[in-house]
Amino acid sequence: MRTRTKPLLRVWEWQAEAACRGMDSAVFFSPAGERGRARRRREQAAREICGGCPVSGPCGRFALTSRQTYGVWGGYTEAERRATVPVHPK
């Protein structure tokens, strides 16, 4: 039987409290070819969910530190995260 170590579990435990847990991920990730108004509407719907989420902070930090390039994480869109993260890797 395999078990996870406590440090690893602590890294991910915020997900258990996420408002989006169990929801369709299509709200957070754009389908191929999505642009303009449709993209803005979907991103706004995702941001509204994140706005009421008790773990939006840890979620957003996870997206930034792990360099998630797609989707809305912690209320931040792909473009917002790109503007926050330095262009040059460490």
Secondary structure as a PSIPRED ss2 file (coil, helix, strand):
# PSIPRED VFORMAT (PSIPRED V4.0)

   1 M C   1.000  0.000  0.000
   2 R C   1.000  0.000  0.000
   3 T C   1.000  0.000  0.000
   4 R C   1.000  0.000  0.000
   5 T C   1.000  0.000  0.000
   6 K H   0.000  1.000  0.000
   7 P H   0.000  1.000  0.000
   8 L H   0.000  1.000  0.000
   9 L H   0.000  1.000  0.000
  10 R H   0.000  1.000  0.000
  11 V H   0.000  1.000  0.000
  12 W H   0.000  1.000  0.000
  13 E H   0.000  1.000  0.000
  14 W H   0.000  1.000  0.000
  15 Q H   0.000  1.000  0.000
  16 A H   0.000  1.000  0.000
  17 E H   0.000  1.000  0.000
  18 A C   1.000  0.000  0.000
  19 A C   1.000  0.000  0.000
  20 C C   1.000  0.000  0.000
  21 R C   1.000  0.000  0.000
  22 G C   1.000  0.000  0.000
  23 M C   1.000  0.000  0.000
  24 D C   1.000  0.000  0.000
  25 S H   0.000  1.000  0.000
  26 A H   0.000  1.000  0.000
  27 V H   0.000  1.000  0.000
  28 F C   1.000  0.000  0.000
  29 F C   1.000  0.000  0.000
  30 S C   1.000  0.000  0.000
  31 P C   1.000  0.000  0.000
  32 A C   1.000  0.000  0.000
  33 G C   1.000  0.000  0.000
  34 E C   1.000  0.000  0.000
  35 R C   1.000  0.000  0.000
  36 G H   0.000  1.000  0.000
  37 R H   0.000  1.000  0.000
  38 A H   0.000  1.000  0.000
  39 R H   0.000  1.000  0.000
  40 R H   0.000  1.000  0.000
  41 R H   0.000  1.000  0.000
  42 R H   0.000  1.000  0.000
  43 E H   0.000  1.000  0.000
  44 Q H   0.000  1.000  0.000
  45 A H   0.000  1.000  0.000
  46 A H   0.000  1.000  0.000
  47 R H   0.000  1.000  0.000
  48 E H   0.000  1.000  0.000
  49 I H   0.000  1.000  0.000
  50 C H   0.000  1.000  0.000
  51 G H   0.000  1.000  0.000
  52 G C   1.000  0.000  0.000
  53 C C   1.000  0.000  0.000
  54 P C   1.000  0.000  0.000
  55 V C   1.000  0.000  0.000
  56 S H   0.000  1.000  0.000
  57 G H   0.000  1.000  0.000
  58 P H   0.000  1.000  0.000
  59 C H   0.000  1.000  0.000
  60 G H   0.000  1.000  0.000
  61 R H   0.000  1.000  0.000
  62 F H   0.000  1.000  0.000
  63 A H   0.000  1.000  0.000
  64 L H   0.000  1.000  0.000
  65 T H   0.000  1.000  0.000
  66 S C   1.000  0.000  0.000
  67 R C   1.000  0.000  0.000
  68 Q C   1.000  0.000  0.000
  69 T C   1.000  0.000  0.000
  70 Y C   1.000  0.000  0.000
  71 G C   1.000  0.000  0.000
  72 V C   1.000  0.000  0.000
  73 W E   0.000  0.000  1.000
  74 G C   1.000  0.000  0.000
  75 G C   1.000  0.000  0.000
  76 Y E   0.000  0.000  1.000
  77 T C   1.000  0.000  0.000
  78 E H   0.000  1.000  0.000
  79 A H   0.000  1.000  0.000
  80 E H   0.000  1.000  0.000
  81 R H   0.000  1.000  0.000
  82 R H   0.000  1.000  0.000
  83 A H   0.000  1.000  0.000
  84 T H   0.000  1.000  0.000
  85 V C   1.000  0.000  0.000
  86 P C   1.000  0.000  0.000
  87 V C   1.000  0.000  0.000
  88 H C   1.000  0.000  0.000
  89 P C   1.000  0.000  0.000
  90 K C   1.000  0.000  0.000
